[in-house]
Amino acid sequence: MTTSPTPIPAVLQAACLAAGLDATDAEPIRLAENAIWRLPGGIVVRITQPGQSAAATREVQVARWLATQGVPAVRALDLRQPVTANGHPATFWQELPPHEIGTVADVVTLLKQLHALPKPDLPLGELDPFVRVVERIEAASTISDDDRQWLHGRLKDLKNQWATRPKGLPECVVHGDAWVGNVARTAAGPLLMDFERASFGPPEWDLVSTAVKLTTTGAVSAQEYAEFCETYGTDVTEWEGYGLLSGARELRMATYAAQHAASRPEWRREAQYRIDCLRDRSGAPPWRWKGIM
């Protein structure tokens, strides 16, 4: 049986041409909100949505800065980037060695290193926990108008709370999306990756990503979480702002699923379940949300 090669989209072709690379024999790694492709020669191409040029630029700058600070992280190729192809920003990276998804322990080890760094001379911007949430809600074509209106209302409420959030730990460089899926466990140790949401803000935002896996989705055990807190030195669930940040993270997780359920029918049940949970239709948490990649 002969298998046809995966078609190489025009965006990838144009991005590689602009960077002086060859897209021939490219293979998809992950095609979701961002499209990630592997090129021959150990190169990975990351293509983001239109309008995300600033985020793509920041991602490359942060990766290069982390390299100077000795933080284990994915490395950007030494070429002028990002490039824009058909409106889509694209960045280019060294392919990772053989690896597995990271662990909760890996996440906290890397966060301690990241949060301890001095603020760099980079245009990081302030943390925005709600970036692209409106777009996700509007793209969620499989949900009811009532659910859509509720999600917009929930977003407005959380934004109001964010504006008057309580003080917590000293602000620092934050990853912005610090979960096990953004850590690669290699033979040499864990590596941090995906810096498009890196910014300057409360470190609690990075800690909440793991905490909600205990309190909301049930994906992290009590023992794993206790060890996470012991390593970092604090338990974010005891902070008075936890309800705000966990609510923002839950909304992001629910709208991510709802957005992609529009084109991925196999995700529709999970997307609706997440919304039902947030609307108190499915009992008390943790709700055992299923992972979506």
C-alpha positions in Angstrom: 0.0 0.0 0.0 1.4 3.4 -1.0 0.8 6.3 1.4 0.6 9.8 -0.2 2.8 12.4 1.4 1.2 15.1 3.5 0.5 18.2 1.3 2.7 21.1 2.2 0.5 24.2 2.6 1.3 27.4 0.9 2.0 29.2 4.2 4.8 26.8 5.1 6.3 27.0 1.6 6.3 30.8 1.7 7.7 30.9 5.2 10.6 28.6 4.3 11.3 30.5 1.1 11.5 33.8 3.1 13.9 32.2 5.6 16.1 30.6 2.9 15.0 27.1 3.8 13.6 24.2 1.8 10.1 22.9 2.7 10.5 19.7 0.7 9.7 16.6 2.7 8.3 18.6 5.6 6.3 16.6 8.1 3.5 17.9 10.4 4.2 17.5 14.1 1.0 19.2 15.4 -1.7 21.1 13.6 -3.9 23.0 16.0 -4.1 26.7 16.9 -0.5 26.8 15.8 0.9 24.6 13.1 4.2 22.9 13.8 6.3 21.2 11.1 9.5 19.3 11.0 12.0 20.0 8.2 14.9 17.7 7.2 18.1 18.6 9.0 16.7 19.0 12.5 14.6 22.2 11.9 11.2 22.9 13.3 8.9 25.5 11.9 6.1 27.1 14.1 3.4 28.9 12.2 1.0 31.1 14.2 -2.3 32.9 13.5 -2.4 36.2 11.7 -2.0 39.2 14.1 0.4 37.3 16.3 3.6 38.9 15.0 4.5 40.6 18.3 4.0 37.3 20.1 6.2 35.5 17.6 8.9 38.1 17.9 8.8 37.9 21.7 9.0 34.1 21.6 12.3 34.2 19.7 13.7 37.0 21.9 12.9 35.2 25.1 14.4 31.9 23.8 17.6 33.7 22.9 17.7 35.5 26.3 17.2 32.2 28.2 20.1 30.8 26.3 22.3 33.5 27.7 21.0 32.8 31.2 21.7 29.1 31.0 18.1 28.1 31.4 17.4 24.8 29.7 15.0 25.7 26.8 14.3 25.1 23.2 16.7 27.2 21.0 15.7 29.5 18.1 17.7 29.2 14.9 20.3 31.9 14.2 18.5 33.6 11.4 16.4 36.7 11.0 13.0 35.8 12.3 10.1 35.7 12.6 9.1 35.9 8.9 5.5 36.5 7.7 4.0 34.3 5.1 0.5 35.0 3.8 -0.2 37.0 7.0 1.0 34.2 9.3 4.1 34.8 11.5 6.5 31.8 11.4 9.5 31.0 13.6 12.3 28.4 13.2 13.8 26.2 15.9 16.3 23.5 16.6 14.6 20.2 16.7 14.5 18.7 20.2 16.4 15.4 20.9 14.2 12.3 21.7 12.0 13.3 24.5 8.8 12.7 26.5 6.2 15.1 27.8 7.4 16.8 31.0 6.3 16.1 34.6 4.9 18.3 37.3 8.3 18.2 39.0 10.0 19.3 35.7 7.6 22.3 35.4 8.3 23.6 38.9 12.1 23.1 38.6 12.1 25.2 35.4 9.8 27.8 36.8 12.0 28.4 39.8 14.9 29.1 37.5 12.8 31.4 35.2 11.1 33.4 38.0 14.5 34.1 39.7 15.9 35.8 36.7 16.3 39.6 36.5 13.9 41.5 34.2 15.5 41.6 30.8 15.7 44.6 28.5 13.1 43.1 26.2 9.6 44.4 25.1 7.9 41.7 27.1 4.8 43.7 28.0 2.5 43.1 30.9 0.7 39.7 31.4 -2.7 39.5 29.8 -4.5 36.4 31.0 -7.3 36.9 28.5 -5.4 37.2 25.2 -7.4 35.7 22.3 -10.3 34.6 24.6 -12.8 36.8 22.7 -11.6 35.3 19.4 -12.0 31.8 20.7 -15.5 32.4 21.9 -16.5 33.9 18.6 -15.0 31.0 16.7 -16.9 28.4 18.7 -19.6 27.8 16.2 -20.9 24.6 17.8 -22.0 26.2 21.1 -25.4 27.7 21.8 -26.0 31.5 21.8 -26.8 31.2 25.5 -23.5 29.6 26.3 -21.7 32.2 24.1 -23.3 35.0 26.0 -22.4 33.4 29.3 -18.8 33.0 28.3 -18.6 36.7 27.3 -20.2 37.7 30.6 -17.7 35.5 32.5 -14.8 37.1 30.6 -16.1 40.6 31.5 -16.4 39.6 35.2 -12.9 38.2 35.3 -11.4 41.2 33.6 -13.0 43.5 36.2 -11.5 41.3 39.0 -8.1 41.4 37.3 -8.0 45.2 37.3 -8.3 45.2 41.1 -6.4 41.9 41.8 -4.8 41.5 45.2 -1.0 41.7 45.6 1.0 38.6 45.8 4.5 37.5 45.1 6.9 40.1 43.5 6.3 40.3 39.8 8.8 38.7 37.4 9.2 37.2 34.0 6.5 34.6 33.6 6.2 31.8 31.0 2.5 32.5 30.5 1.4 28.9 29.7 3.5 26.8 32.1 2.1 23.2 32.0 3.7 19.8 31.3 2.8 20.0 27.6 5.3 22.9 27.3 8.1 21.0 28.9 10.1 18.3 27.1 11.9 15.7 29.2 15.1 14.7 27.4 18.0 12.4 28.5 19.9 15.5 29.5 17.0 16.9 31.6 13.8 18.9 31.0 13.6 21.8 28.6 11.2 24.7 28.6 9.4 25.7 25.3 6.7 27.8 23.8 7.3 31.4 24.8 4.6 33.2 22.8 2.8 34.2 26.1 6.0 35.1 28.0 5.5 38.5 29.8 6.1 40.4 33.0 3.6 39.8 35.7 2.6 37.8 38.8 4.4 34.5 39.2 1.1 33.0 40.5 -0.2 32.9 36.9 2.4 30.2 36.1 1.7 28.3 39.3 -2.0 28.3 38.7 -1.5 26.2 35.6 -0.6 23.2 37.8 -2.9 24.1 40.6 -6.0 23.9 38.4 -5.0 20.4 37.4 -5.6 19.5 41.1 -8.6 21.6 41.9 -10.4 21.7 38.5 -9.5 18.9 36.2 -8.2 16.2 38.6 -5.1 15.5 36.4 -2.6 16.1 39.2 -2.6 14.0 42.4 -2.5 15.6 45.8 0.9 14.1 46.4 2.3 15.6 43.1 0.8 19.0 44.0 2.2 18.9 47.5 5.7 18.2 46.1 5.2 21.0 43.5 4.4 23.4 46.3 7.3 22.2 48.5 9.8 22.7 45.7 8.6 26.2 44.7 8.0 27.3 48.3 4.4 28.4 48.2 0.9 27.1 47.6 -1.0 29.4 45.2 -4.3 27.9 46.2 -4.0 29.6 49.6 -3.5 33.0 48.0 -6.6 35.3 48.0 -6.4 35.8 44.3 -6.5 32.1 43.4 -10.2 32.1 42.5 -9.5 34.9 39.9 -6.6 33.3 38.3 -8.0 29.7 38.3 -11.2 31.1 36.8 -9.2 32.8 34.0 -7.3 29.6 33.4 -10.5 27.5 33.3 -12.0 29.9 30.9 -9.0 29.7 28.6 -9.2 25.9 28.7 -12.9 25.8 28.0 -12.8 28.3 25.1 -9.7 26.6 23.6 -11.7 23.4 23.3 -14.8 25.2 22.1 -12.9 27.0 19.4 -11.4 23.8 17.9 -14.6 21.8 18.3 -15.9 23.8 15.4 -13.5 21.9 13.1 -12.8 18.8 15.2 -16.1 16.9 15.8 -14.3 14.5 18.2 -13.8 17.4 20.6 -17.4 18.7 20.7 -18.5 16.5 23.6 -15.5 17.6 25.7 -15.9 21.2 24.8 -19.5 21.3 25.8 -18.7 19.4 29.0 -16.2 22.0 30.0 -18.7 24.8 29.5 -21.3 22.8 31.4 -18.9 22.4 34.3 -18.2 26.1 34.5 -22.0 26.8 34.4 -22.6 24.5 37.4 -24.4 21.8 35.3 -22.0 19.0 36.1 -21.5 18.8 39.8 -18.6 20.0 41.9 -14.9 20.0 40.8 -12.6 18.4 40.1 -14.4 17.5 36.9 -11.8 15.1 35.2 -11.5 17.1 32.0 -9.8 15.1 29.2 -6.7 16.4 27.6 -7.0 18.0 24.2 -3.9 18.4 22.0 
